[in-house]
Amino acid sequence: MSQLAARIVGVSVWGPGLEGWTASRPVLASDADYQPADSPAPPPAILSANERRRTGPVARLALTVATDAAAMSGLPPASLRAVFASGNGDGVVVGSILEDLTREGSQGRLVSPTQFHNSVHNAACGYWSIAVGSRLPTTCLAGHDFSWPAALLVALAELAEHGEPVLLCVYDHPLPPPLHAKRPIIAPFGVGLVLAPPGTDGGLGDIAVRYIAEPAAKVGEPRQAALRALSQGNPAAQALPLLEALARGEADTLALAYLDGRLDVIVTP
């Protein structure tokens, strides 16, 4: 395939001990040691009080990184096409529904409408579109362990097709037991990027991506060794090497495993 390119004009991150881009940048630039900590995402201020009460930890994680990336870009949130991706979706809500349905004496019990609407895979991007008043297309996808490269590729293709900035939001959250035993995610993690056409003024750097139909000899991993367990233990955290390059302000070339091939990712400041 031909190369896809963009200017990164907004970036965000949220994870254990990584509470936003400003706080996390010294760690990602290797100027400070990584100290993992329990860091639940805050209630999303962009939602009304009633809507905030309906959201759970997964939707809050997605909306936090989406809001922060859009804010850094300086672009009106409603002007952004969007791509949301998660390997698991809202497993916290799905697990709760399954528990309700399988609890002794639950025959004929109805599922809460709020729980049901939060369980669908596009719930987070639906909250986003409503909150910012966006009428632009929003894509929501899942790619299991390949959700990050799949979403990055889709977002760049949307940018190339339409020439309009795209918000990319990728996130995953641990599943509750007993689902966790079959699909272990070690900690919540979310990343947001706003991708603008190449040549756009400002921003943090340029990115160029190409799909190669051959496996990578070596998949990119974080330079800071303490971040590698997170990168391996949450599909969305495969974005950490890219975030490190942006934090350092240095050129880098990364490889992402994608299905039977790879994405080669070139980052330039």
C-alpha positions, 0 to 999 in steps of 0.5 A: 500500500502507499504511505499515509501521512499526517501532522499530529496536532493533539495528543493525550494519554491516561493510564496507571501513573500517566495522568494526562500528557503534561504530567506524563511527558517527563516519564515518556521522555525518560527524564523521570522514572515511571511510577505506576499508580492506581489512576482511574479516569475522572468523570467527563466534564463534557457531559451533563451531570445526568450523563456523567452519572451513567458512565462507567470507568471505560467510557470515562477513560475513552472520553478523557483522552478524546477530550484532552487530545481535542483540547490540545489541538485547539480545533473545535471538537465538533469539527473532528471526524473520529475513530474510536477503538477498543479490543474489549469494549466495555467489559466492565458493563458486559460482565455486570450484565452477565452476572445479573443474568446468571444470578440464581433466581434471575429468570425473567429479570430485565437488564437495566436500559442504562447498562444495556446501552453502555454495553454496546461497542460504540457507546463511548463514541456515542457519548462523545458525539452527543457531548460535543454536538458533532454530526460528522462520521464516527467509526468505532472498531475492535481488533483484539490485540491489533486494535491500535494499529488497525485504528491508526490505519483507519484514521490515517485513511480517513484523513487521506480521503477527506482531508479533514482532521481526525480524532483517534481514541484507543483504549482498553480496560481490565475485565472483571472476573471471571472474564479476566482469566480468559482475557487478562488486561493488566491496567486501564490505558487510553491514548488520543491523537488529533491527526491533521493534513501534512504541512499543517502548522504547529503540532508535535510531529509528523507521522508516516505509516505504511503496511508491509505484508511481512512480519516485523523482525522486531516489534517496537517497545518502550525505551523505558523498561518500566513501561514495557509490561504495560505495553505488553499487557494492554493492547492500547498501550502499544502506542507507548513507543510513539508517545515516547518519540513525541515526548522526546521530540526526536525522529524514530522508526517503529514497527507494529505487528498487524495481523500477518504483517506489520505497520512501519511507522516513521515519526519526525519532529 
